[in-house]
């Protein structure tokens, strides 16, 4: 049976270093929730606090209605999947998966049934008698996953579980993990620094920076409506331009050294701003009498379903814009003069402090 997990005013220090600062959020029962951020942001620290591996200096963590702060790690009924697999090399696949059940003194018949079921779920039943040294990295990670779910945990924790796999195996394993979590309905908290992985696998994402949660939302909103400049820059690729917002009638225009960008609304603010634009949100044209950002293509890269262009604007400002082959586009030439047209609905505006306006 899964549990919700609630974090209330959570604080963590390492000496004078403030690793986690006032974390407040709830992971719903059966939810796939990802902690995402750069190295050192506090995401693994927070995960280890849930597991009971790190102390809690302030606040409470609850499973359902039960506060777990003082409960030892081995009594929290947590499944854990580590980055380095942590498989016992001297045990067979079957015995590796059965280890947690033996520690819980589950009877032999029940344990065997649960181990075989777990191996079937991760498609590793035929390897039950093999030694870990004879398995690939992806197969070993499946065994680590089976060992975590066989104990029927209240919460499943996963700490960068795919980072040691090659690109193809990462894609394969993230699909397996996503399908398995949906099938079992286990409340899952997943740590990664890989933005694409987080977007692909999560029900919701918490983006962290320097111990502070910057935004919590579903993947689509995190990508399309980042709460601040940091989230916009960390999730995917964003182009940033500095400018000044000024009111013109009932609308706002952002004046940048590279050109003017009109908004479809009154921003309710005048002064210094930062605007962001994703590569897929700009349109390239050779028309001269249009409002946009004038520039020159300095790099053109064909990537199969789209072309990526590096474009030099005024004052040596570089941005990236994509064009898609499905739209009949063909590769443009380096040195070509272009205008980047931007629909007002794609322009995100941030204050000079980095907060969305």
C-alpha atoms as one frame of an Amber mdcrd trajectory, in Angstrom:
protein
   0.000   0.000   0.000   1.392   3.380  -1.048   1.411   6.525   1.058   1.394
  10.237   0.415   4.570  12.009   1.570   4.328  15.465   3.154   7.258  17.805
   3.786   6.599  20.563   6.325   9.192  23.312   6.867  12.095  20.923   6.177
  15.592  22.214   6.940  18.976  20.532   6.543  22.429  21.825   7.497  25.927
  20.463   7.066  27.781  22.635   9.558  27.268  26.197   8.299  26.060  25.023
   4.884  22.283  25.283   4.466  21.544  22.321   2.168  17.716  22.345   2.199
  15.750  25.497   2.988  12.137  25.402   4.189  10.803  22.696   1.859   6.992
  22.521   1.936   5.083  20.231  -0.432   3.122  16.980  -0.630   3.644  14.021
  -2.942   0.259  12.398  -3.537  -0.392   8.701  -3.055   0.627   6.805  -6.210
   2.296   9.857  -7.775   5.572   9.820  -9.734   7.316  12.906  -8.351  10.755
  14.077  -9.493  13.299  16.258  -7.706  15.251  17.974 -10.477  18.198  20.325
 -10.320  21.939  20.795 -10.853  24.577  19.060  -8.749  24.649  20.357  -5.184
  21.105  21.766  -5.214  19.906  19.539  -2.340  17.786  16.993  -4.206  19.710
  13.870  -3.086  19.991  15.283   0.442  16.207  15.592   0.536  15.790  12.034
  -0.774  18.161  10.672   1.873  16.174  12.481   4.566  13.065  10.579   3.423
  14.997   7.320   3.540  16.331   8.018   7.040  19.974   8.162   5.921  20.266
  11.886   6.775  19.043  13.637   9.920  16.339  16.314   9.815  17.352  19.604
  11.459  13.944  21.243  11.191  10.383  20.421  10.183   8.645  17.084   9.668
   8.285  14.405   7.001   5.089  12.374   7.106   3.901   9.216   5.375   0.167
   9.744   5.279  -0.660  11.054   8.752   2.395   9.439  10.385   5.451  11.587
  11.145   8.568   9.508  10.388  11.352  11.797  11.677  12.316   9.494  14.543
  11.599   6.174  12.791  14.817   4.266  11.915  15.549   3.785   8.215  15.001
   0.004   8.305  11.486   0.462   9.721  10.206   2.969   7.144   9.215   0.322
   4.535  10.983   2.156   1.728  12.251   0.699  -1.535  15.475   2.309  -2.728
  17.156   2.175  -6.138  20.671   3.613  -6.193  22.826   5.009  -8.976  25.388
   2.207  -8.610  22.813  -0.664  -8.440  24.185  -1.929  -5.033  23.708  -5.576
  -6.050  25.415  -8.307  -4.027  27.982  -9.878  -6.407  28.127 -13.223  -4.560
  24.363 -13.852  -4.815  22.270 -15.026  -7.757  19.648 -12.747  -9.264  16.930
 -14.608  -7.334  18.727 -14.270  -3.996  19.465 -10.602  -4.599  15.781  -9.879
  -5.095  14.790 -12.135  -2.165  17.217 -10.466   0.280  14.758  -7.887   1.629
  12.059 -10.497   2.133  14.391 -12.731   4.130  15.312  -9.768   6.315  11.589
  -9.289   6.966  11.240 -13.020   7.765   8.671 -13.652   5.017   7.960 -17.391
   4.708   9.795 -19.223   1.927   6.783 -20.014  -0.277   5.409 -16.464  -0.181
   8.887 -15.037  -0.748   9.440 -17.222  -3.825   6.096 -16.169  -5.312   6.843
 -12.485  -4.754  10.389 -12.722  -6.152   9.207 -14.455  -9.327   6.429 -11.895
  -9.741   8.906  -9.022  -9.353  11.263 -10.606 -11.888   8.376 -11.033 -14.335
   7.445  -7.375 -13.957  10.958  -6.280 -14.939  11.226  -9.025 -17.593  14.143
 -10.778 -15.883  12.558 -14.087 -14.783  14.726 -16.177 -17.131  17.879 -14.775
 -15.489  16.950 -15.746 -11.925  19.863 -18.204 -11.521  22.533 -15.970 -13.036
  25.255 -14.108 -11.186  25.266 -10.304 -11.479  28.694 -10.289 -13.158  27.115
 -11.995 -16.191  24.473  -9.289 -16.645  24.603  -6.011 -18.567  24.258  -2.657
 -16.811  20.628  -2.360 -17.851  19.863  -5.866 -16.592  21.547  -5.141 -13.270
  19.460  -2.004 -12.885  16.317  -4.060 -13.514  17.377  -6.402 -10.720  17.887
  -3.420  -8.407  14.392  -2.251  -9.336  12.884  -5.718  -8.707  14.589  -5.849
  -5.304  13.095  -2.464  -4.402   9.511  -3.328  -5.370   9.415  -6.923  -4.076
   9.096  -5.722  -0.468   5.887  -3.855  -1.444   7.148  -0.516  -0.136   4.988
   2.384   0.967   7.318   4.700  -0.960   9.847   3.997  -3.735  12.938   6.236
  -3.836  15.211   6.409  -6.887  18.516   8.297  -6.844  19.869   8.992 -10.362
  19.180   5.335 -11.292  19.949   5.716 -15.012  23.050   7.907 -14.943  25.485
   4.994 -15.395  23.731   3.650 -18.503  24.395   4.564 -22.125  21.897   6.743
 -24.000  19.913   3.900 -25.593  19.626   1.958 -22.329  18.532   5.100 -20.472
  15.619   5.530 -22.862  14.689   1.861 -22.523  14.913   1.848 -18.724  12.965
   5.066 -18.204  10.101   3.544 -20.224  10.236   0.372 -18.102  10.261   2.404
 -14.877   7.359   4.596 -15.988   5.181   1.644 -17.046   6.016  -0.334 -13.913
   5.220   2.585 -11.613   1.879   3.130 -13.363   1.044  -0.566 -13.077   1.927
  -0.866  -9.392   0.756   2.594  -8.306   3.672   3.011  -5.888   4.321   6.536
  -4.629   7.688   7.273  -6.247  10.181  10.053  -5.588  12.867  10.223  -8.244
  16.064  12.284  -8.280  17.775  13.361 -11.495  19.716  16.244 -13.053  18.536
  15.217 -16.550  15.788  17.604 -17.685  14.566  15.450 -20.576  14.348  12.409
 -18.304  12.314  14.361 -15.745   9.912  15.722 -18.373   9.383  12.254 -19.879
   8.816  10.246 -16.719   7.138  12.463 -14.111   3.609  13.296 -13.007   5.021
  16.404 -11.331   8.467  17.968 -11.018  10.065  20.067  -8.283  12.928  22.168
  -9.652  15.565  22.950  -7.009  18.392  25.468  -6.803  20.740  25.996  -3.848
  18.460  24.117  -1.449  15.321  26.035  -2.429  12.411  24.660  -4.450  11.871
  27.073  -7.336   8.740  25.594  -8.902   6.502  22.524  -8.576   4.179  21.644
 -11.445   3.337  19.148 -14.181   6.034  18.767 -16.884   4.147  20.746 -19.555
   3.685  23.785 -17.314   7.276  23.618 -16.032   8.437  23.777 -19.675   5.911
  26.248 -21.078   5.403  28.475 -18.033   8.610  28.528 -15.961   8.187  30.479
 -12.738  11.493  32.316 -12.955  14.555  32.869 -15.108  16.466  29.990 -13.491
  13.758  27.438 -14.330  13.480  28.791 -17.880  17.226  28.380 -18.360  17.554
  25.002 -16.664  14.639  23.225 -18.363  15.387  22.761 -22.040  17.026  25.565
 -24.047  16.063  29.220 -23.744  17.323  32.374 -25.415  17.509  35.388 -23.088
  17.460  39.048 -24.114  17.748  42.076 -21.845  15.477  45.008 -22.534  13.181
  47.721 -21.227   9.396  47.439 -20.999   7.431  50.506 -22.003   3.708  51.102
 -22.399   2.316  51.976 -25.852  -1.414  52.596 -25.645  -3.071  49.537 -24.113
  -0.093  47.260 -24.853   3.509  46.831 -23.725   6.550  46.792 -26.011   9.904
  45.347 -24.930  12.784  47.294 -26.454  16.035  45.322 -26.694  19.326  46.220
 -28.403  18.437  43.489 -30.903  14.944  44.797 -31.775  11.470  45.500 -30.392
   9.166  42.733 -29.151   5.459  43.651 -28.829   3.260  41.946 -26.221  -0.457
  41.254 -26.646  -1.197  42.703 -23.224  -0.435  45.517 -20.825   2.362  44.105
 -18.670   1.501  46.512 -15.858   5.197  47.216 -15.470   7.740  49.578 -17.011
  11.472  49.253 -16.598  14.283  46.736 -17.014  13.264  43.188 -17.926  14.635
  39.917 -19.267  12.696  38.055 -21.961  13.081  34.390 -22.880  12.287  32.511
 -26.067  12.727  28.810 -26.827  14.376  27.751 -30.141  11.145  26.234 -31.489
   9.161  29.423 -30.805  10.864  31.766 -33.280  10.099  31.937 -36.997  12.806
  32.741 -39.550  12.043  34.954 -42.536  13.983  36.966 -45.104  11.318  39.697
 -45.225  12.797  43.067 -44.386   9.747  45.130 -43.406   8.646  43.055 -40.419
   9.086  43.548 -36.696  11.596  41.105 -35.278  15.215  40.415 -34.456  17.583
  40.910 -37.380  20.583  38.611 -37.531  22.909  36.370 -39.485  23.205  32.572
 -39.421  26.626  31.539 -38.100  26.014  27.797 -37.637  23.512  25.419 -39.267
  23.052  21.868 -37.929  20.798  19.232 -39.534  19.317  17.000 -36.816  16.885
  14.830 -38.788  13.455  16.119 -37.832  14.658  19.703 -37.451  17.457  22.129
 -38.270  19.118  24.087 -35.489  20.547  27.501 -36.270  22.891  29.674 -34.266
  22.079  33.269 -35.140  24.177  36.334 -34.360  22.093  39.407 -33.539  23.140
  42.985 -32.796  25.843  43.548 -30.131  27.226  40.017 -30.712  24.190  38.390
 -29.051  23.828  34.718 -30.051  20.513  32.840 -30.046  19.296  29.436 -31.269
  16.268  28.877 -33.514  14.868  25.600 -34.882  13.041  24.918 -38.156  11.256
  21.619 -38.757  11.541  19.350 -41.792   7.848  18.394 -41.526   7.067  21.996
 -42.507   8.986  21.549 -45.757  11.983  23.514 -44.524  15.405  22.866 -46.017
  18.795  23.701 -44.542  19.673  27.385 -44.783  23.150  28.646 -45.585  25.710
  29.973 -43.125  25.973  33.730 -43.569  22.327  34.140 -44.602  20.665  37.314
 -43.305  17.389  36.561 -41.505  14.760  38.129 -39.278  13.513  36.185 -36.239
   9.768  36.810 -35.903   8.376  36.107 -32.451   4.692  35.637 -31.670   3.765
  37.697 -28.566   2.210  34.591 -26.966   5.638  32.952 -26.762   7.425  35.822
 -25.029   8.096  35.239 -21.323   9.015  38.295 -19.307  11.031  38.355 -16.072
  12.048  41.165 -13.760  15.731  42.002 -13.444  15.622  39.888 -10.238  14.602
  36.907 -12.385  10.953  36.522 -11.336   8.135  36.096 -13.862   6.023  39.193
 -14.580
